[in-house]
Amino acid sequence: MDHIYSDRNEYFNRDRGGPCAFCEALSKPDNFNNLIVHRGEYNFVILNLYPYTSGHIMVVPYEHTNRFEGLTSEQLSEMMFLIQKGIRVLIRLYCPQGFNVGLNLGDAGGAGIKEHLHWHIIPRWVGDANFITVIGRTRVLPESLEKSYDKILEAWKQDY
């Protein structure tokens, strides 16, 4: 039987007045403990600690901001490049049938970490939301977060 993984209660019950999770990750060395797979000039790529599916990554600006309209053209250009590369890497690793790519801004927009904007790149498959997710509020992931990190990190380095 595959491992059932994803207890988001820790995430939902976290101290919202505490340090920014993204800024905190940036202060740590790159390895599984911070989940960062790439540092660009203006943005970085990080795995979601509580993924919706295996391969769920995010593109985040170094700048601690929730003001999308305030980003520079250089920041925005690199964001799009990293999203494009992320999709390429995830296609090669997971063969998804589609993607959700999105940016949630503010409480009303559904942002989980509203103070530091971030793009989600989520690989999707037909039928990947099943009764366990809907009724049991549990996600079933086919691999551990650590295995996803190792695979994505290696594939990111190989994709030019």
C-alpha positions in Angstrom: 0.0 0.0 0.0 1.3 3.5 -0.8 1.9 6.0 1.9 -0.9 8.4 2.7 0.7 11.8 3.3 -0.6 15.2 4.1 -1.7 16.5 7.4 -2.4 20.2 6.8 -3.6 20.8 10.3 -0.1 22.0 11.3 -0.2 24.5 8.4 -3.7 25.8 9.2 -3.1 26.1 12.9 0.3 27.8 12.5 1.1 31.1 14.2 0.2 33.6 11.5 2.1 36.3 13.4 5.3 34.3 13.2 8.1 34.6 10.6 7.3 34.3 6.9 7.8 30.7 5.8 9.4 31.8 2.5 11.8 34.2 4.1 12.7 31.6 6.8 13.4 29.0 4.1 15.7 31.5 2.3 17.8 31.9 5.5 18.7 28.2 5.5 21.2 26.3 3.4 19.7 24.6 0.3 18.7 21.0 1.1 15.6 19.1 2.0 15.2 21.2 5.2 14.3 24.3 3.2 12.9 22.6 0.1 14.5 25.2 -2.3 15.4 23.6 -5.6 16.6 26.7 -7.4 17.7 30.3 -6.6 17.5 32.7 -9.5 18.5 36.4 -9.6 15.1 37.7 -8.4 13.0 34.6 -7.5 13.4 31.1 -6.2 11.7 27.8 -6.7 10.5 25.8 -3.6 8.5 22.7 -3.0 5.2 23.1 -1.2 5.6 21.7 2.3 1.9 20.6 2.2 1.5 19.6 -1.5 -1.8 19.1 -3.2 -0.1 16.5 -5.5 3.4 15.1 -5.9 5.5 17.7 -7.7 3.7 20.8 -6.3 6.2 23.6 -6.6 6.1 27.3 -6.2 7.9 30.3 -7.7 8.5 33.1 -5.1 10.2 36.5 -5.4 13.0 37.2 -2.9 11.3 40.4 -2.1 8.9 40.0 0.8 5.8 41.5 -0.9 2.2 40.8 -1.6 2.0 43.6 -4.2 2.1 41.9 -7.6 1.6 45.3 -9.3 4.8 46.6 -7.6 7.1 44.0 -9.1 9.7 45.0 -11.7 9.7 43.8 -15.3 12.9 41.8 -14.4 11.2 40.1 -11.5 8.2 39.3 -13.6 10.2 38.1 -16.6 12.2 35.7 -14.4 9.0 34.4 -12.7 7.6 33.5 -16.1 10.8 31.8 -17.2 10.9 29.8 -13.9 7.2 28.8 -14.2 7.9 27.6 -17.8 11.0 25.6 -16.7 9.0 24.2 -13.8 6.3 22.9 -16.1 9.0 21.4 -18.4 10.7 19.6 -15.4 7.4 18.3 -14.0 6.2 17.0 -17.4 9.5 15.0 -17.7 9.2 13.6 -14.1 5.5 13.0 -13.6 3.8 13.0 -17.1 0.8 15.0 -15.9 -2.2 15.5 -18.0 -2.6 19.1 -17.1 -1.5 21.8 -14.6 -3.0 24.4 -12.3 -0.7 27.4 -12.3 -1.9 30.3 -10.2 -1.3 33.2 -7.9 -3.6 33.8 -4.9 -3.5 37.4 -3.6 -5.0 38.4 -0.2 -7.4 36.6 2.1 -10.3 37.0 -0.3 -8.2 35.6 -3.2 -7.4 32.5 -1.1 -3.7 33.2 -0.3 -2.4 30.8 2.4 0.6 33.0 3.0 -0.8 36.4 2.1 2.2 38.5 3.0 4.6 37.0 0.5 3.1 36.3 -3.0 4.0 33.1 -4.7 2.9 31.2 -7.9 1.8 27.6 -7.5 2.6 25.0 -10.2 0.5 21.9 -9.6 0.7 18.9 -11.9 -2.8 17.3 -12.4 -4.2 14.0 -13.7 -7.8 13.1 -14.7 -9.4 11.7 -11.5 -6.7 12.8 -9.1 -9.3 14.3 -6.7 -11.0 11.2 -5.3 -13.4 10.5 -2.4 -10.5 10.4 0.2 -9.7 14.0 -0.6 -13.3 15.1 -0.8 -14.8 13.2 2.2 -11.7 12.3 4.3 -9.9 15.6 3.9 -6.7 13.6 3.3 -4.5 13.6 0.2 -3.0 10.5 -1.1 0.5 11.1 -2.6 2.4 8.4 -4.4 5.8 9.5 -3.1 7.3 11.2 0.0 8.1 14.9 0.0 11.8 14.0 0.3 11.7 11.8 -2.8 9.9 14.6 -4.7 12.5 17.1 -3.6 15.4 14.8 -4.7 13.8 14.1 -8.1 12.9 17.7 -8.8 16.3 19.1 -7.7 18.2 16.7 -10.0 15.9 17.3 -12.9 16.1 21.1 -12.4 19.9 20.9 -12.7 19.7 18.9 -15.9 17.1 21.1 -17.7 18.7 24.0 -19.5 
